[in-house]
Structure formats: structure tokens, C-alpha cells
Amino acid sequence: MMDIDWMAGKEAWEALNTIIRYRCWRTVKGEQTVSDWYYISNTNRDAQEYYRYLRGH
């Protein structure tokens, strides 16, 4: 668990439980890019469950 005191506006998200950073590496024609996607959730699951959900979405 991590402290989210730094997050502005967190009061607007009822029952905020999880902040997810999903990092993707992609190589196209020899050039690699890295993207970070951020998600918030009021559910409380383990990392593998979130991973399966995000990969399948």
C-alpha cells in the first residue's frame, strides 16, 4: 500500500482504493517506445487480477 496524500482531487473519488500504472513497451520497425497508462479503481484486487483485466480490455 502506498500513501496517496500527493494526489490532488482524491476526495472526489468515492472509496478510492487503487492507483495503477500500466507500463507498455512496444517495438515497431526497430524503434522502441514506452507508454504509461494510469487507472484508478475503487476495487481492491491483486496485481495479477488487474493485469489480466487490462490486457483483455
PDB file of N, CA, C and O in Angstrom:
ATOM      1  N   MET A   1       0.845  -1.184   0.000  1.00  0.00           N
ATOM      2  CA  MET A   1       0.000   0.000   0.000  1.00  0.00           C
ATOM      3  C   MET A   1       0.882   1.235   0.000  1.00  0.00           C
ATOM      4  O   MET A   1       1.921   1.272   0.658  1.00  0.00           O
ATOM      5  N   MET A   2       0.452   2.248  -0.749  1.00  0.00           N
ATOM      6  CA  MET A   2       1.229   3.474  -0.837  1.00  0.00           C
ATOM      7  C   MET A   2       0.375   4.658  -0.401  1.00  0.00           C
ATOM      8  O   MET A   2      -0.850   4.634  -0.520  1.00  0.00           O
ATOM      9  N   ASP A   3       1.024   5.669   0.095  1.00  0.00           N
ATOM     10  CA  ASP A   3       0.368   6.890   0.528  1.00  0.00           C
ATOM     11  C   ASP A   3      -0.029   7.712  -0.698  1.00  0.00           C
ATOM     12  O   ASP A   3       0.794   7.919  -1.589  1.00  0.00           O
ATOM     13  N   ILE A   4      -1.282   8.184  -0.756  1.00  0.00           N
ATOM     14  CA  ILE A   4      -1.726   8.991  -1.898  1.00  0.00           C
ATOM     15  C   ILE A   4      -2.030  10.437  -1.493  1.00  0.00           C
ATOM     16  O   ILE A   4      -2.809  11.117  -2.162  1.00  0.00           O
ATOM     17  N   ASP A   5      -1.423  10.904  -0.408  1.00  0.00           N
ATOM     18  CA  ASP A   5      -1.644  12.290   0.012  1.00  0.00           C
ATOM     19  C   ASP A   5      -1.265  13.294  -1.067  1.00  0.00           C
ATOM     20  O   ASP A   5      -1.814  14.396  -1.098  1.00  0.00           O
ATOM     21  N   TRP A   6      -0.340  12.937  -1.953  1.00  0.00           N
ATOM     22  CA  TRP A   6       0.131  13.818  -3.016  1.00  0.00           C
ATOM     23  C   TRP A   6      -0.918  14.031  -4.107  1.00  0.00           C
ATOM     24  O   TRP A   6      -0.812  14.992  -4.869  1.00  0.00           O
ATOM     25  N   MET A   7      -1.910  13.176  -4.203  1.00  0.00           N
ATOM     26  CA  MET A   7      -2.858  13.209  -5.321  1.00  0.00           C
ATOM     27  C   MET A   7      -3.913  14.301  -5.134  1.00  0.00           C
ATOM     28  O   MET A   7      -4.753  14.221  -4.237  1.00  0.00           O
ATOM     29  N   ALA A   8      -3.857  15.307  -5.981  1.00  0.00           N
ATOM     30  CA  ALA A   8      -4.843  16.388  -5.924  1.00  0.00           C
ATOM     31  C   ALA A   8      -6.209  15.871  -6.358  1.00  0.00           C
ATOM     32  O   ALA A   8      -6.306  15.108  -7.319  1.00  0.00           O
ATOM     33  N   GLY A   9      -7.253  16.275  -5.664  1.00  0.00           N
ATOM     34  CA  GLY A   9      -8.608  15.914  -6.044  1.00  0.00           C
ATOM     35  C   GLY A   9      -9.054  14.525  -5.640  1.00  0.00           C
ATOM     36  O   GLY A   9     -10.122  14.076  -6.058  1.00  0.00           O
ATOM     37  N   LYS A  10      -8.261  13.833  -4.834  1.00  0.00           N
ATOM     38  CA  LYS A  10      -8.615  12.455  -4.463  1.00  0.00           C
ATOM     39  C   LYS A  10      -9.929  12.383  -3.694  1.00  0.00           C
ATOM     40  O   LYS A  10     -10.572  11.334  -3.663  1.00  0.00           O
ATOM     41  N   GLU A  11     -10.329  13.480  -3.079  1.00  0.00           N
ATOM     42  CA  GLU A  11     -11.576  13.499  -2.317  1.00  0.00           C
ATOM     43  C   GLU A  11     -12.793  13.295  -3.221  1.00  0.00           C
ATOM     44  O   GLU A  11     -13.845  12.851  -2.760  1.00  0.00           O
ATOM     45  N   ALA A  12     -12.648  13.621  -4.508  1.00  0.00           N
ATOM     46  CA  ALA A  12     -13.762  13.498  -5.452  1.00  0.00           C
ATOM     47  C   ALA A  12     -14.035  12.050  -5.843  1.00  0.00           C
ATOM     48  O   ALA A  12     -15.093  11.756  -6.399  1.00  0.00           O
ATOM     49  N   TRP A  13     -13.107  11.143  -5.564  1.00  0.00           N
ATOM     50  CA  TRP A  13     -13.246   9.733  -5.942  1.00  0.00           C
ATOM     51  C   TRP A  13     -13.679   8.935  -4.727  1.00  0.00           C
ATOM     52  O   TRP A  13     -12.869   8.610  -3.859  1.00  0.00           O
ATOM     53  N   GLU A  14     -14.965   8.624  -4.676  1.00  0.00           N
ATOM     54  CA  GLU A  14     -15.513   7.895  -3.543  1.00  0.00           C
ATOM     55  C   GLU A  14     -14.868   6.517  -3.423  1.00  0.00           C
ATOM     56  O   GLU A  14     -14.801   5.770  -4.399  1.00  0.00           O
ATOM     57  N   ALA A  15     -14.406   6.193  -2.251  1.00  0.00           N
ATOM     58  CA  ALA A  15     -13.835   4.885  -1.929  1.00  0.00           C
ATOM     59  C   ALA A  15     -12.643   4.518  -2.816  1.00  0.00           C
ATOM     60  O   ALA A  15     -12.486   3.358  -3.196  1.00  0.00           O
ATOM     61  N   LEU A  16     -11.808   5.498  -3.143  1.00  0.00           N
ATOM     62  CA  LEU A  16     -10.624   5.229  -3.952  1.00  0.00           C
ATOM     63  C   LEU A  16      -9.712   4.261  -3.209  1.00  0.00           C
ATOM     64  O   LEU A  16      -9.271   4.548  -2.097  1.00  0.00           O
ATOM     65  N   ASN A  17      -9.428   3.109  -3.827  1.00  0.00           N
ATOM     66  CA  ASN A  17      -8.575   2.094  -3.207  1.00  0.00           C
ATOM     67  C   ASN A  17      -7.274   1.868  -3.946  1.00  0.00           C
ATOM     68  O   ASN A  17      -6.268   1.524  -3.327  1.00  0.00           O
ATOM     69  N   THR A  18      -7.270   2.056  -5.265  1.00  0.00           N
ATOM     70  CA  THR A  18      -6.129   1.625  -6.054  1.00  0.00           C
ATOM     71  C   THR A  18      -5.790   2.634  -7.138  1.00  0.00           C
ATOM     72  O   THR A  18      -6.678   3.163  -7.808  1.00  0.00           O
ATOM     73  N   ILE A  19      -4.506   2.895  -7.306  1.00  0.00           N
ATOM     74  CA  ILE A  19      -3.988   3.653  -8.437  1.00  0.00           C
ATOM     75  C   ILE A  19      -3.032   2.713  -9.156  1.00  0.00           C
ATOM     76  O   ILE A  19      -2.128   2.143  -8.544  1.00  0.00           O
ATOM     77  N   ILE A  20      -3.236   2.559 -10.445  1.00  0.00           N
ATOM     78  CA  ILE A  20      -2.455   1.608 -11.229  1.00  0.00           C
ATOM     79  C   ILE A  20      -1.649   2.356 -12.280  1.00  0.00           C
ATOM     80  O   ILE A  20      -2.178   3.221 -12.979  1.00  0.00           O
ATOM     81  N   ARG A  21      -0.375   2.022 -12.388  1.00  0.00           N
ATOM     82  CA  ARG A  21       0.430   2.475 -13.520  1.00  0.00           C
ATOM     83  C   ARG A  21       0.719   1.239 -14.351  1.00  0.00           C
ATOM     84  O   ARG A  21       1.335   0.286 -13.874  1.00  0.00           O
ATOM     85  N   TYR A  22       0.274   1.260 -15.587  1.00  0.00           N
ATOM     86  CA  TYR A  22       0.463   0.141 -16.512  1.00  0.00           C
ATOM     87  C   TYR A  22       1.470   0.587 -17.557  1.00  0.00           C
ATOM     88  O   TYR A  22       1.175   1.467 -18.366  1.00  0.00           O
ATOM     89  N   ARG A  23       2.651  -0.006 -17.550  1.00  0.00           N
ATOM     90  CA  ARG A  23       3.724   0.399 -18.459  1.00  0.00           C
ATOM     91  C   ARG A  23       3.789  -0.579 -19.624  1.00  0.00           C
ATOM     92  O   ARG A  23       3.826  -1.794 -19.430  1.00  0.00           O
ATOM     93  N   CYS A  24       3.803  -0.029 -20.843  1.00  0.00           N
ATOM     94  CA  CYS A  24       3.837  -0.831 -22.061  1.00  0.00           C
ATOM     95  C   CYS A  24       5.085  -0.505 -22.863  1.00  0.00           C
ATOM     96  O   CYS A  24       5.408   0.662 -23.085  1.00  0.00           O
ATOM     97  N   TRP A  25       5.783  -1.548 -23.296  1.00  0.00           N
ATOM     98  CA  TRP A  25       6.917  -1.407 -24.206  1.00  0.00           C
ATOM     99  C   TRP A  25       6.468  -1.919 -25.562  1.00  0.00           C
ATOM    100  O   TRP A  25       5.827  -2.964 -25.661  1.00  0.00           O
ATOM    101  N   ARG A  26       6.807  -1.180 -26.598  1.00  0.00           N
ATOM    102  CA  ARG A  26       6.399  -1.571 -27.943  1.00  0.00           C
ATOM    103  C   ARG A  26       7.558  -1.305 -28.903  1.00  0.00           C
ATOM    104  O   ARG A  26       8.186  -0.248 -28.856  1.00  0.00           O
ATOM    105  N   THR A  27       7.829  -2.275 -29.769  1.00  0.00           N
ATOM    106  CA  THR A  27       8.873  -2.111 -30.768  1.00  0.00           C
ATOM    107  C   THR A  27       8.248  -2.225 -32.149  1.00  0.00           C
ATOM    108  O   THR A  27       7.640  -3.242 -32.484  1.00  0.00           O
ATOM    109  N   VAL A  28       8.402  -1.170 -32.952  1.00  0.00           N
ATOM    110  CA  VAL A  28       7.891  -1.140 -34.316  1.00  0.00           C
ATOM    111  C   VAL A  28       9.042  -0.719 -35.222  1.00  0.00           C
ATOM    112  O   VAL A  28       9.630   0.348 -35.048  1.00  0.00           O
ATOM    113  N   LYS A  29       9.348  -1.567 -36.180  1.00  0.00           N
ATOM    114  CA  LYS A  29      10.441  -1.308 -37.130  1.00  0.00           C
ATOM    115  C   LYS A  29      11.742  -0.951 -36.420  1.00  0.00           C
ATOM    116  O   LYS A  29      12.467  -0.047 -36.835  1.00  0.00           O
ATOM    117  N   GLY A  30      12.021  -1.677 -35.348  1.00  0.00           N
ATOM    118  CA  GLY A  30      13.265  -1.490 -34.616  1.00  0.00           C
ATOM    119  C   GLY A  30      13.285  -0.338 -33.637  1.00  0.00           C
ATOM    120  O   GLY A  30      14.276  -0.155 -32.929  1.00  0.00           O
ATOM    121  N   GLU A  31      12.213   0.449 -33.576  1.00  0.00           N
ATOM    122  CA  GLU A  31      12.160   1.585 -32.654  1.00  0.00           C
ATOM    123  C   GLU A  31      11.260   1.245 -31.479  1.00  0.00           C
ATOM    124  O   GLU A  31      10.098   0.879 -31.652  1.00  0.00           O
ATOM    125  N   GLN A  32      11.821   1.373 -30.270  1.00  0.00           N
ATOM    126  CA  GLN A  32      11.060   1.036 -29.076  1.00  0.00           C
ATOM    127  C   GLN A  32      10.467   2.288 -28.434  1.00  0.00           C
ATOM    128  O   GLN A  32      11.134   3.316 -28.316  1.00  0.00           O
ATOM    129  N   THR A  33       9.218   2.186 -28.026  1.00  0.00           N
ATOM    130  CA  THR A  33       8.567   3.259 -27.275  1.00  0.00           C
ATOM    131  C   THR A  33       8.047   2.674 -25.965  1.00  0.00           C
ATOM    132  O   THR A  33       7.755   1.482 -25.868  1.00  0.00           O
ATOM    133  N   VAL A  34       7.940   3.535 -24.971  1.00  0.00           N
ATOM    134  CA  VAL A  34       7.414   3.148 -23.668  1.00  0.00           C
ATOM    135  C   VAL A  34       6.269   4.092 -23.355  1.00  0.00           C
ATOM    136  O   VAL A  34       6.411   5.310 -23.461  1.00  0.00           O
ATOM    137  N   SER A  35       5.128   3.527 -22.966  1.00  0.00           N
ATOM    138  CA  SER A  35       3.950   4.328 -22.605  1.00  0.00           C
ATOM    139  C   SER A  35       3.499   3.952 -21.211  1.00  0.00           C
ATOM    140  O   SER A  35       3.516   2.777 -20.846  1.00  0.00           O
ATOM    141  N   ASP A  36       3.096   4.935 -20.432  1.00  0.00           N
ATOM    142  CA  ASP A  36       2.499   4.695 -19.123  1.00  0.00           C
ATOM    143  C   ASP A  36       1.033   5.077 -19.187  1.00  0.00           C
ATOM    144  O   ASP A  36       0.678   6.164 -19.644  1.00  0.00           O
ATOM    145  N   TRP A  37       0.193   4.176 -18.727  1.00  0.00           N
ATOM    146  CA  TRP A  37      -1.246   4.402 -18.634  1.00  0.00           C
ATOM    147  C   TRP A  37      -1.605   4.343 -17.158  1.00  0.00           C
ATOM    148  O   TRP A  37      -1.108   3.485 -16.428  1.00  0.00           O
ATOM    149  N   TYR A  38      -2.466   5.249 -16.717  1.00  0.00           N
ATOM    150  CA  TYR A  38      -2.844   5.302 -15.318  1.00  0.00           C
ATOM    151  C   TYR A  38      -4.339   5.034 -15.177  1.00  0.00           C
ATOM    152  O   TYR A  38      -5.148   5.506 -15.976  1.00  0.00           O
ATOM    153  N   TYR A  39      -4.684   4.274 -14.156  1.00  0.00           N
ATOM    154  CA  TYR A  39      -6.068   3.916 -13.869  1.00  0.00           C
ATOM    155  C   TYR A  39      -6.299   4.077 -12.374  1.00  0.00           C
ATOM    156  O   TYR A  39      -5.382   3.912 -11.570  1.00  0.00           O
ATOM    157  N   ILE A  40      -7.526   4.399 -12.015  1.00  0.00           N
ATOM    158  CA  ILE A  40      -7.917   4.390 -10.607  1.00  0.00           C
ATOM    159  C   ILE A  40      -9.071   3.428 -10.450  1.00  0.00           C
ATOM    160  O   ILE A  40      -9.813   3.167 -11.397  1.00  0.00           O
ATOM    161  N   SER A  41      -9.217   2.905  -9.252  1.00  0.00           N
ATOM    162  CA  SER A  41     -10.263   1.917  -9.018  1.00  0.00           C
ATOM    163  C   SER A  41     -10.733   1.987  -7.568  1.00  0.00           C
ATOM    164  O   SER A  41      -9.977   2.348  -6.666  1.00  0.00           O
ATOM    165  N   ASN A  42     -11.987   1.636  -7.371  1.00  0.00           N
ATOM    166  CA  ASN A  42     -12.486   1.505  -6.010  1.00  0.00           C
ATOM    167  C   ASN A  42     -12.491   0.039  -5.565  1.00  0.00           C
ATOM    168  O   ASN A  42     -12.915  -0.274  -4.452  1.00  0.00           O
ATOM    169  N   THR A  43     -12.017  -0.860  -6.441  1.00  0.00           N
ATOM    170  CA  THR A  43     -11.903  -2.267  -6.060  1.00  0.00           C
ATOM    171  C   THR A  43     -10.540  -2.521  -5.427  1.00  0.00           C
ATOM    172  O   THR A  43      -9.621  -1.710  -5.545  1.00  0.00           O
ATOM    173  N   ASN A  44     -10.432  -3.637  -4.769  1.00  0.00           N
ATOM    174  CA  ASN A  44      -9.193  -3.982  -4.095  1.00  0.00           C
ATOM    175  C   ASN A  44      -8.797  -5.394  -4.514  1.00  0.00           C
ATOM    176  O   ASN A  44      -9.150  -6.368  -3.850  1.00  0.00           O
ATOM    177  N   ARG A  45      -8.058  -5.498  -5.624  1.00  0.00           N
ATOM    178  CA  ARG A  45      -7.636  -6.785  -6.170  1.00  0.00           C
ATOM    179  C   ARG A  45      -6.121  -6.875  -6.138  1.00  0.00           C
ATOM    180  O   ARG A  45      -5.437  -5.894  -5.846  1.00  0.00           O
ATOM    181  N   ASP A  46      -5.603  -8.055  -6.440  1.00  0.00           N
ATOM    182  CA  ASP A  46      -4.147  -8.152  -6.521  1.00  0.00           C
ATOM    183  C   ASP A  46      -3.675  -7.752  -7.918  1.00  0.00           C
ATOM    184  O   ASP A  46      -4.476  -7.644  -8.847  1.00  0.00           O
ATOM    185  N   ALA A  47      -2.376  -7.536  -8.054  1.00  0.00           N
ATOM    186  CA  ALA A  47      -1.796  -7.028  -9.298  1.00  0.00           C
ATOM    187  C   ALA A  47      -2.080  -7.939 -10.485  1.00  0.00           C
ATOM    188  O   ALA A  47      -2.337  -7.445 -11.582  1.00  0.00           O
ATOM    189  N   GLN A  48      -2.041  -9.247 -10.297  1.00  0.00           N
ATOM    190  CA  GLN A  48      -2.278 -10.179 -11.394  1.00  0.00           C
ATOM    191  C   GLN A  48      -3.712 -10.071 -11.929  1.00  0.00           C
ATOM    192  O   GLN A  48      -3.935 -10.189 -13.134  1.00  0.00           O
ATOM    193  N   GLU A  49      -4.671  -9.849 -11.045  1.00  0.00           N
ATOM    194  CA  GLU A  49      -6.057  -9.679 -11.496  1.00  0.00           C
ATOM    195  C   GLU A  49      -6.209  -8.419 -12.339  1.00  0.00           C
ATOM    196  O   GLU A  49      -6.875  -8.447 -13.374  1.00  0.00           O
ATOM    197  N   TYR A  50      -5.600  -7.312 -11.909  1.00  0.00           N
ATOM    198  CA  TYR A  50      -5.652  -6.083 -12.699  1.00  0.00           C
ATOM    199  C   TYR A  50      -4.952  -6.275 -14.041  1.00  0.00           C
ATOM    200  O   TYR A  50      -5.437  -5.813 -15.074  1.00  0.00           O
ATOM    201  N   TYR A  51      -3.814  -6.958 -14.020  1.00  0.00           N
ATOM    202  CA  TYR A  51      -3.066  -7.201 -15.256  1.00  0.00           C
ATOM    203  C   TYR A  51      -3.927  -7.968 -16.262  1.00  0.00           C
ATOM    204  O   TYR A  51      -4.015  -7.578 -17.427  1.00  0.00           O
ATOM    205  N   ARG A  52      -4.551  -9.039 -15.824  1.00  0.00           N
ATOM    206  CA  ARG A  52      -5.395  -9.834 -16.729  1.00  0.00           C
ATOM    207  C   ARG A  52      -6.551  -8.997 -17.275  1.00  0.00           C
ATOM    208  O   ARG A  52      -6.891  -9.093 -18.454  1.00  0.00           O
ATOM    209  N   TYR A  53      -7.145  -8.187 -16.422  1.00  0.00           N
ATOM    210  CA  TYR A  53      -8.247  -7.342 -16.871  1.00  0.00           C
ATOM    211  C   TYR A  53      -7.785  -6.329 -17.914  1.00  0.00           C
ATOM    212  O   TYR A  53      -8.423  -6.173 -18.955  1.00  0.00           O
ATOM    213  N   LEU A  54      -6.671  -5.638 -17.637  1.00  0.00           N
ATOM    214  CA  LEU A  54      -6.188  -4.603 -18.562  1.00  0.00           C
ATOM    215  C   LEU A  54      -5.718  -5.192 -19.884  1.00  0.00           C
ATOM    216  O   LEU A  54      -5.953  -4.598 -20.937  1.00  0.00           O
ATOM    217  N   ARG A  55      -5.069  -6.332 -19.854  1.00  0.00           N
ATOM    218  CA  ARG A  55      -4.614  -6.975 -21.087  1.00  0.00           C
ATOM    219  C   ARG A  55      -5.794  -7.438 -21.923  1.00  0.00           C
ATOM    220  O   ARG A  55      -5.713  -7.435 -23.151  1.00  0.00           O
ATOM    221  N   GLY A  56      -6.882  -7.832 -21.291  1.00  0.00           N
ATOM    222  CA  GLY A  56      -8.045  -8.326 -22.005  1.00  0.00           C
ATOM    223  C   GLY A  56      -9.000  -7.240 -22.468  1.00  0.00           C
ATOM    224  O   GLY A  56      -9.900  -7.502 -23.266  1.00  0.00           O
ATOM    225  N   HIS A  57      -8.814  -6.040 -21.981  1.00  0.00           N
ATOM    226  CA  HIS A  57      -9.739  -4.945 -22.288  1.00  0.00           C
ATOM    227  C   HIS A  57      -9.456  -4.369 -23.666  1.00  0.00           C
ATOM    228  O   HIS A  57     -10.136  -3.437 -24.097  1.00  0.00           O
TER     229      HIS A  57
END
